[in-house]
Amino acid sequence: MEMLTVKEIVESSNGKLKNGDNNVFVKNIVIDSRLAKENTAFVAIVGENNDAHKYIESAYNLGCRVFIVNEGRNIDTKSDMNIIEVKDTSKTLGDIASYYKNKFNIPFVGITGSVGKTTTRDMVYAALSSEKITLKNEKNFNNHFGVPLTLFNLNSDYECAVIEMGMSGFGEIEYLANMVKPKIAVISNIGLSHVENLGSQEGIFKAKMEIATYFDKKNTLIVNGDDKFLSTLKDENKDYKLVTFGFNENNDIYCKDYNMTEDNIEFKCFINGAIHEITIPTVGKHNIYNAMAAIAVGIELGISIENIKIGLSNFEATGMRQDIRKIGENIVINDVYNASPDSMEASLSILGRYKERKIAVLGDMLEMGKLSEYGHRRVGKACIKNTDFIITVGENSNFINKEAEENGFNKEKSMHFETLEEAKSYLDKLIKDKDIILFKASRGMKFEKFVEHLEEKSKNN
């Protein structure tokens, strides 16, 4: 982070300096008191379960001297403290980030979508990094806290930034888009994630389109042109440039053919009137979509096709997203970060490519609301041709078993458990050497414990 003065923080947050010096500067802004230190500003966020104002003393003891707090709080103020009072620290974090971001005259790329937005972000980052020093969100820093903290990592070295934007309800993407003001935005697809909050896929489409709220003729929106909802944008009059990608030849960028090995995908892609051969070090047809989104962004920012190819060949996915590894004598597809019907089907299609015995360990997809049974049954259908065993855990995932069994799947190879421990015990007896095992569920199901269990067993054998 470049230096910010207390005066700049006060002005950008519309706050009041209750104690301290306008000329004091900071080189980092944090919301975790454990990360506070000298030349750091600590923003005391009030969350659902925690009030960070109670950690001000801890931050002070670590060397922090600049504190942004909610007005009306009784703070034990020391003479060397710089106390800035604001109406709402959560909103203030975004206000300061917006001000700070405007110090940098570089292109910002916004990424959203129901499924695959983090992988798309990582591929866009890989493509752009081939020529430009690029910033991206770390891990899952894609919400109203994570995006500001990402922007604070900007410094004069960066030549562009790729910012993933997540949401669970209306208005959240618009808030982030107003903060980031992306020059280019990507919407990977419209699925069923967060449908409980948004009511329908139409609602999800509307919420994702908030990323283009501030777009004009200087902006570009890049979308999956094969998507049922996003494809409708082709027929609309727009104030911005639209670029589409997909497998259908009516898209601006499209895949003509592809070949998948155990470790990578080689595909032929129509780009600007010519066919190019591209390789990405991952599997799954859905990742071709993610790569085409990255190609489109690269072209818009003037990256050469050859460098885009090089960048994509060096792509690395963020942890727990289709991480395929060998544990002992087994291949494990560790995809436990999150889950929706679309991402479940994508992971099952990868499992189905293996010739060895296949085991799908699947858990509840959360936030599905009234569409929960429908979504889980969709996954059940996808299981039939892609796995030899179905092991489900949770409350609603039993609909996966029911749908598969009703469509002819062997009931003796379909098991449902209510707890992880029950499923672990069963898997310990079921798994044999050279089995291929997929673990996939919503993050709240804590399926990473299965992978940790297998790793521990492998060490002890």
C-alpha positions as CSV (number, residue, x, y, z in Angstrom):
1,M,0.0,0.0,0.0
2,E,1.1,3.5,-0.8
3,M,1.1,6.0,2.1
4,L,-2.2,7.6,3.2
5,T,-2.4,10.5,5.7
6,V,-4.9,10.7,8.5
7,K,-6.3,13.7,6.8
8,E,-7.0,11.7,3.7
9,I,-8.7,9.0,5.7
10,V,-10.9,11.6,7.5
11,E,-11.9,13.3,4.3
12,S,-12.6,10.1,2.3
13,S,-14.6,8.6,5.1
14,N,-16.5,11.9,5.9
15,G,-15.3,11.3,9.5
16,K,-14.2,13.4,12.4
17,L,-10.7,13.4,13.9
18,K,-11.5,13.2,17.7
19,N,-7.9,12.8,18.8
20,G,-4.6,13.0,17.0
21,D,-2.7,14.6,14.1
22,N,-3.8,15.0,10.4
23,N,-0.3,14.6,9.2
24,V,0.2,11.1,10.7
25,F,0.5,8.5,7.8
26,V,-0.3,4.8,7.5
27,K,1.0,2.2,5.1
28,N,-1.7,-0.5,5.7
29,I,-5.4,-0.7,6.7
30,V,-6.6,-3.8,8.5
31,I,-9.8,-5.1,10.1
32,D,-8.1,-7.9,12.0
33,S,-6.5,-6.6,15.2
34,R,-3.9,-9.4,15.0
35,L,-2.5,-7.8,11.8
36,A,-2.3,-4.3,13.3
37,K,1.2,-2.9,13.8
38,E,3.2,0.4,13.4
39,N,2.0,2.6,10.6
40,T,-1.3,0.6,10.3
41,A,-4.9,1.9,10.6
42,F,-7.3,-0.5,12.4
43,V,-10.9,-0.3,11.3
44,A,-13.2,-1.6,14.1
45,I,-15.9,-3.5,12.2
46,V,-19.1,-4.5,13.9
47,G,-20.1,-7.9,12.6
48,E,-23.0,-10.2,13.3
49,N,-21.1,-12.1,16.0
50,N,-18.3,-9.8,16.9
51,D,-17.6,-6.2,17.7
52,A,-14.0,-5.3,16.8
53,H,-14.0,-2.2,19.1
54,K,-13.2,-4.5,21.9
55,Y,-9.8,-5.3,20.2
56,I,-8.6,-1.7,20.0
57,E,-6.3,-2.1,23.0
58,S,-4.8,-5.3,21.5
59,A,-4.1,-3.4,18.3
60,Y,-2.6,-0.6,20.2
61,N,-0.3,-3.0,22.1
62,L,0.9,-4.3,18.7
63,G,2.0,-0.8,17.7
64,C,-1.1,0.5,15.9
65,R,-1.8,4.2,16.5
66,V,-4.6,5.0,14.0
67,F,-8.1,3.8,14.8
68,I,-11.4,4.2,12.8
69,V,-14.3,3.7,15.1
70,N,-18.1,4.2,15.1
71,E,-19.2,7.5,16.5
72,G,-20.5,7.5,20.1
73,R,-18.2,4.8,21.3
74,N,-16.4,5.3,24.6
75,I,-12.8,4.6,23.7
76,D,-10.0,4.5,26.3
77,T,-8.0,7.2,24.4
78,K,-4.3,7.5,24.9
79,S,-2.4,10.7,24.0
80,D,-0.6,9.1,20.9
81,M,-3.8,7.6,19.5
82,N,-5.4,9.0,16.3
83,I,-9.1,8.4,16.6
84,I,-11.3,8.9,13.6
85,E,-15.1,8.7,14.3
86,V,-17.4,7.6,11.4
87,K,-21.1,6.7,11.2
88,D,-20.5,3.1,10.0
89,T,-17.1,1.5,9.9
90,S,-18.2,-1.2,7.4
91,K,-19.2,1.4,4.9
92,T,-16.2,3.5,5.7
93,L,-13.9,0.7,4.7
94,G,-15.4,0.8,1.2
95,D,-15.3,4.6,1.0
96,I,-11.6,4.7,1.9
97,A,-10.9,1.9,-0.6
98,S,-12.7,3.8,-3.4
99,Y,-10.7,6.9,-2.7
100,Y,-7.4,5.0,-2.6
101,K,-8.2,3.0,-5.8
102,N,-8.7,6.3,-7.6
103,K,-5.0,7.1,-7.1
104,F,-4.1,4.5,-9.7
105,N,-4.8,5.1,-13.4
106,I,-4.8,1.4,-14.4
107,P,-7.5,-0.8,-15.9
108,F,-9.7,-2.7,-13.4
109,V,-11.4,-6.0,-14.4
110,G,-14.4,-7.1,-12.4
111,I,-15.3,-10.8,-12.3
112,T,-18.6,-12.3,-11.2
113,G,-20.9,-15.3,-12.0
114,S,-22.7,-18.1,-10.3
115,V,-20.1,-20.8,-10.9
116,G,-16.4,-20.6,-11.7
117,K,-15.8,-17.0,-10.9
118,T,-12.7,-17.7,-8.8
119,T,-11.2,-19.9,-11.5
120,T,-12.1,-17.3,-14.1
121,R,-10.4,-14.7,-12.0
122,D,-7.3,-16.9,-11.7
123,M,-7.2,-17.5,-15.5
124,V,-7.7,-13.8,-16.3
125,Y,-4.9,-13.1,-13.9
126,A,-2.7,-15.7,-15.6
127,A,-3.3,-14.3,-19.0
128,L,-2.7,-10.6,-18.0
129,S,0.3,-11.5,-15.9
130,S,2.1,-12.6,-19.0
131,E,2.6,-8.9,-19.9
132,K,1.5,-6.8,-17.0
133,I,2.1,-6.7,-13.2
134,T,-1.4,-7.7,-12.0
135,L,-3.2,-7.6,-8.7
136,K,-5.9,-10.0,-7.8
137,N,-8.0,-10.9,-4.7
138,E,-6.3,-13.5,-2.5
139,K,-8.3,-16.6,-1.5
140,N,-12.0,-15.7,-1.3
141,F,-11.7,-12.0,-0.6
142,N,-14.6,-11.1,-2.8
143,N,-17.2,-9.4,-0.6
144,H,-17.7,-5.9,1.0
145,F,-14.7,-6.5,3.3
146,G,-12.5,-8.6,1.0
147,V,-12.6,-6.3,-2.0
148,P,-11.6,-3.1,-0.1
149,L,-8.7,-5.1,1.6
150,T,-7.6,-6.2,-1.9
151,L,-7.6,-2.6,-3.2
152,F,-5.4,-1.6,-0.3
153,N,-2.7,-3.9,-1.7
154,L,-2.4,-1.6,-4.8
155,N,0.9,0.2,-5.2
156,S,2.6,2.0,-8.1
157,D,4.1,-1.2,-9.4
158,Y,0.8,-2.6,-10.6
159,E,-0.4,-2.2,-14.2
160,C,-3.8,-3.7,-13.9
161,A,-6.1,-5.4,-11.3
162,V,-8.5,-8.3,-11.5
163,I,-11.2,-8.1,-8.8
164,E,-13.6,-10.9,-8.2
165,M,-17.0,-9.8,-6.8
166,G,-19.3,-12.1,-4.9
167,M,-22.8,-11.6,-3.6
168,S,-25.7,-13.3,-1.9
169,G,-28.4,-10.7,-2.4
170,F,-29.4,-7.7,-4.5
171,G,-27.4,-4.5,-4.3
172,E,-24.1,-6.2,-3.3
173,I,-22.5,-6.4,-6.7
174,E,-23.6,-2.8,-7.4
175,Y,-21.9,-1.7,-4.2
176,L,-18.6,-3.4,-5.2
177,A,-18.9,-2.1,-8.8
178,N,-19.3,1.4,-7.6
179,M,-16.2,1.0,-5.4
180,V,-14.0,-0.7,-8.1
181,K,-15.5,1.0,-11.3
182,P,-14.2,-1.8,-13.6
183,K,-13.3,-0.9,-17.2
184,I,-14.0,-4.5,-18.1
185,A,-16.4,-6.9,-16.5
186,V,-16.9,-10.7,-16.9
187,I,-20.0,-12.7,-16.0
188,S,-19.1,-16.4,-16.2
189,N,-22.7,-17.8,-16.1
190,I,-26.1,-17.6,-14.3
191,G,-26.6,-20.7,-12.1
192,L,-28.6,-21.4,-8.9
193,S,-26.1,-20.2,-6.3
194,H,-27.9,-18.1,-3.6
195,V,-31.3,-18.7,-5.3
196,E,-32.8,-18.8,-1.8
197,N,-32.1,-15.1,-1.4
198,L,-32.7,-14.0,-4.9
199,G,-35.9,-16.0,-5.6
200,S,-35.2,-17.3,-9.1
201,Q,-32.5,-17.5,-11.8
202,E,-34.0,-14.3,-13.3
203,G,-33.3,-12.7,-10.0
204,I,-29.7,-14.0,-10.0
205,F,-29.3,-12.7,-13.6
206,K,-30.5,-9.2,-12.5
207,A,-28.1,-9.2,-9.5
208,K,-25.1,-10.3,-11.5
209,M,-25.8,-7.6,-14.1
210,E,-25.3,-5.0,-11.4
211,I,-21.6,-5.2,-12.3
212,A,-22.5,-3.1,-15.4
213,T,-24.5,-0.5,-13.6
214,Y,-22.0,2.3,-14.3
215,F,-21.0,1.2,-17.8
216,D,-20.9,3.4,-20.9
217,K,-19.3,3.3,-24.3
218,K,-15.8,3.2,-22.7
219,N,-16.6,-0.1,-20.9
220,T,-16.7,-3.7,-22.1
221,L,-18.9,-6.5,-20.7
222,I,-17.7,-10.1,-21.5
223,V,-20.2,-12.9,-21.0
224,N,-20.8,-16.5,-21.6
225,G,-22.8,-16.4,-24.8
226,D,-24.1,-20.0,-24.5
227,D,-25.8,-19.1,-21.2
228,K,-29.6,-19.0,-21.4
229,F,-29.8,-15.7,-19.7
230,L,-26.6,-13.9,-20.7
231,S,-27.2,-14.8,-24.4
232,T,-30.2,-12.5,-24.4
233,L,-27.9,-9.5,-24.1
234,K,-26.9,-10.0,-27.8
235,D,-30.3,-8.8,-28.9
236,E,-30.4,-5.7,-26.6
237,N,-29.4,-2.1,-27.3
238,K,-26.5,-1.4,-24.9
239,D,-24.4,1.7,-24.0
240,Y,-21.3,-0.5,-23.6
241,K,-19.4,-3.0,-25.8
242,L,-20.5,-6.6,-25.5
243,V,-18.1,-9.5,-26.1
244,T,-19.4,-13.1,-26.0
245,F,-17.6,-16.5,-25.7
246,G,-18.7,-20.1,-25.8
247,F,-19.0,-23.2,-28.0
248,N,-21.7,-21.8,-30.3
249,E,-20.3,-20.2,-33.4
250,N,-22.5,-17.1,-33.0
251,N,-20.1,-16.0,-30.2
252,D,-17.3,-13.5,-30.8
253,I,-14.8,-16.1,-29.4
254,Y,-15.7,-19.8,-29.6
255,C,-14.2,-23.2,-29.1
256,K,-14.2,-25.4,-32.3
257,D,-12.7,-28.6,-30.8
258,Y,-10.9,-29.9,-27.8
259,N,-9.0,-32.8,-26.4
260,M,-8.7,-33.7,-22.7
261,T,-5.9,-35.7,-21.1
262,E,-5.6,-36.6,-17.4
263,D,-3.7,-33.4,-16.7
264,N,-4.7,-30.7,-19.3
265,I,-7.0,-29.6,-22.1
266,E,-5.9,-28.7,-25.6
267,F,-8.5,-26.7,-27.5
268,K,-8.9,-24.9,-30.8
269,C,-10.4,-21.5,-30.4
270,F,-11.7,-19.0,-33.0
271,I,-10.2,-15.6,-32.1
272,N,-10.3,-12.5,-34.3
273,G,-10.9,-14.4,-37.5
274,A,-8.2,-17.1,-36.9
275,I,-8.0,-20.5,-35.2
276,H,-5.5,-20.7,-32.3
277,E,-4.5,-23.8,-30.4
278,I,-4.4,-23.3,-26.6
279,T,-3.4,-25.6,-23.7
280,I,-4.5,-25.1,-20.1
281,P,-3.2,-27.3,-17.2
282,T,-6.6,-28.4,-15.8
283,V,-9.5,-30.6,-16.8
284,G,-13.2,-30.2,-17.3
285,K,-15.1,-28.7,-20.3
286,H,-16.3,-25.9,-18.1
287,N,-12.7,-24.7,-17.8
288,I,-12.6,-24.0,-21.5
289,Y,-15.3,-21.4,-20.9
290,N,-13.2,-19.9,-18.1
291,A,-10.2,-19.8,-20.4
292,M,-12.1,-18.1,-23.2
293,A,-13.2,-15.4,-20.8
294,A,-9.6,-14.8,-20.0
295,I,-8.7,-14.7,-23.7
296,A,-11.4,-12.1,-24.2
297,V,-10.1,-9.9,-21.4
298,G,-6.5,-10.2,-22.6
299,I,-7.5,-9.1,-26.1
300,E,-9.4,-6.1,-24.7
301,L,-6.3,-5.0,-22.8
302,G,-4.0,-5.5,-25.8
303,I,-2.2,-8.6,-24.6
304,S,-0.8,-10.6,-27.6
305,I,-2.4,-13.9,-28.4
306,E,1.0,-15.6,-27.9
307,N,1.4,-14.2,-24.4
308,I,-2.1,-15.0,-23.5
309,K,-1.3,-18.7,-24.5
310,I,1.8,-18.6,-22.3
311,G,-0.1,-17.1,-19.4
312,L,-2.9,-19.7,-19.5
313,S,-0.3,-22.5,-19.7
314,N,1.0,-21.3,-16.3
315,F,-2.5,-21.1,-14.7
316,E,-2.8,-22.2,-11.1
317,A,-6.1,-22.6,-9.4
318,T,-6.9,-21.3,-5.9
319,G,-7.0,-24.0,-3.2
320,M,-9.8,-26.5,-2.7
321,R,-11.3,-25.9,-6.2
322,Q,-10.9,-29.1,-8.2
323,D,-7.5,-29.8,-6.7
324,I,-6.7,-33.2,-8.2
325,R,-3.9,-35.0,-6.3
326,K,-2.6,-38.4,-5.4
327,I,-3.1,-39.5,-1.7
328,G,-1.5,-42.9,-1.1
329,E,-2.6,-45.1,-3.9
330,N,-5.8,-43.1,-4.7
331,I,-6.6,-40.1,-6.9
332,V,-8.6,-37.5,-5.0
333,I,-10.6,-34.7,-6.6
334,N,-10.7,-32.2,-3.8
335,D,-13.4,-29.7,-4.7
336,V,-14.9,-28.7,-1.3
337,Y,-14.8,-25.0,-1.4
338,N,-18.5,-24.6,-2.5
339,A,-21.2,-26.3,-4.5
340,S,-24.2,-25.7,-6.7
341,P,-25.9,-28.0,-9.2
342,D,-23.8,-26.6,-12.0
343,S,-20.5,-27.1,-10.2
344,M,-21.5,-30.5,-8.9
345,E,-22.3,-31.6,-12.5
346,A,-18.9,-30.2,-13.7
347,S,-17.0,-32.1,-11.0
348,L,-18.9,-35.3,-11.7
349,S,-18.1,-35.0,-15.4
350,I,-14.4,-34.9,-14.5
351,L,-14.8,-38.0,-12.2
352,G,-16.6,-39.8,-15.0
353,R,-13.5,-39.5,-17.3
354,Y,-11.5,-42.0,-15.2
355,K,-11.5,-45.7,-16.0
356,E,-10.8,-46.9,-12.5
357,R,-13.4,-47.5,-9.8
358,K,-15.1,-44.1,-9.0
359,I,-16.6,-42.9,-5.7
360,A,-18.6,-39.7,-5.5
361,V,-18.8,-38.3,-1.9
362,L,-21.3,-35.5,-2.1
363,G,-22.8,-33.2,0.5
364,D,-25.6,-30.7,0.9
365,M,-25.8,-27.7,-1.4
366,L,-26.8,-24.9,0.9
367,E,-28.9,-21.7,0.2
368,M,-31.0,-23.5,-2.4
369,G,-34.3,-22.7,-0.6
370,K,-37.4,-24.1,-2.3
371,L,-35.3,-25.4,-5.2
372,S,-33.2,-27.6,-2.9
373,E,-34.9,-30.9,-3.9
374,Y,-34.8,-30.0,-7.6
375,G,-31.1,-29.1,-7.4
376,H,-30.1,-32.2,-5.5
377,R,-32.1,-34.4,-7.9
378,R,-30.3,-32.8,-10.8
379,V,-27.0,-33.9,-9.3
380,G,-28.5,-37.4,-8.8
381,K,-29.1,-37.7,-12.6
382,A,-25.5,-36.5,-13.3
383,C,-24.2,-39.3,-11.0
384,I,-25.6,-42.2,-13.0
385,K,-23.0,-42.2,-15.8
386,N,-20.1,-40.7,-13.9
387,T,-19.6,-42.8,-10.7
388,D,-19.7,-46.3,-9.4
389,F,-20.6,-45.4,-5.8
390,I,-22.7,-42.5,-4.4
391,I,-22.0,-41.5,-0.8
392,T,-24.0,-38.5,0.4
393,V,-23.9,-36.6,3.7
394,G,-26.3,-34.1,5.2
395,E,-30.0,-33.2,5.2
396,N,-31.0,-32.7,1.6
397,S,-28.3,-34.6,-0.3
398,N,-30.4,-37.8,0.1
399,F,-32.4,-36.5,-2.9
400,I,-29.2,-37.2,-4.9
401,N,-29.4,-40.9,-4.0
402,K,-33.2,-41.1,-4.6
403,E,-33.0,-39.6,-8.1
404,A,-30.1,-41.8,-9.1
405,E,-31.8,-44.9,-7.7
406,E,-35.1,-44.1,-9.4
407,N,-33.2,-43.9,-12.7
408,G,-31.6,-47.3,-12.3
409,F,-28.5,-46.7,-10.1
410,N,-27.6,-49.8,-8.0
411,K,-29.1,-49.2,-4.5
412,E,-26.4,-51.3,-2.9
413,K,-23.8,-48.7,-4.2
414,S,-25.8,-45.7,-3.0
415,M,-25.5,-44.7,0.7
416,H,-26.7,-41.7,2.7
417,F,-25.3,-40.5,6.1
418,E,-26.3,-37.7,8.4
419,T,-22.9,-37.1,9.8
420,L,-19.3,-36.9,8.5
421,E,-18.1,-39.4,11.0
422,E,-20.6,-42.1,9.9
423,A,-19.5,-41.5,6.3
424,K,-15.8,-41.6,7.2
425,S,-16.3,-45.0,8.9
426,Y,-18.0,-46.4,5.8
427,L,-15.4,-45.0,3.4
428,D,-12.6,-46.5,5.4
429,K,-14.0,-49.9,4.6
430,L,-15.1,-49.1,1.0
431,I,-12.0,-47.4,-0.5
432,K,-9.4,-49.6,-2.2
433,D,-6.1,-48.8,-3.8
434,K,-6.4,-47.0,-7.2
435,D,-10.0,-45.8,-6.5
436,I,-10.8,-42.3,-7.8
437,I,-12.6,-40.3,-5.1
438,L,-14.5,-37.0,-5.6
439,F,-15.3,-34.8,-2.5
440,K,-17.8,-32.0,-3.2
441,A,-20.2,-30.0,-1.0
442,S,-21.0,-26.5,0.1
443,R,-18.3,-24.9,2.2
444,G,-20.5,-25.2,5.4
445,M,-20.4,-29.0,5.2
446,K,-16.7,-29.0,6.1
447,F,-15.8,-31.7,3.5
448,E,-12.1,-30.8,3.7
449,K,-12.1,-33.0,6.8
450,F,-12.5,-36.1,4.5
451,V,-9.4,-35.1,2.6
452,E,-7.5,-34.4,5.8
453,H,-8.6,-37.9,7.1
454,L,-7.3,-39.6,4.0
455,E,-4.0,-37.7,4.2
456,E,-3.6,-38.7,7.8
457,K,-4.3,-42.4,7.0
458,S,-1.9,-42.3,4.1
459,K,0.9,-41.0,6.4
460,N,0.3,-43.7,9.0
461,N,0.3,-46.6,6.5
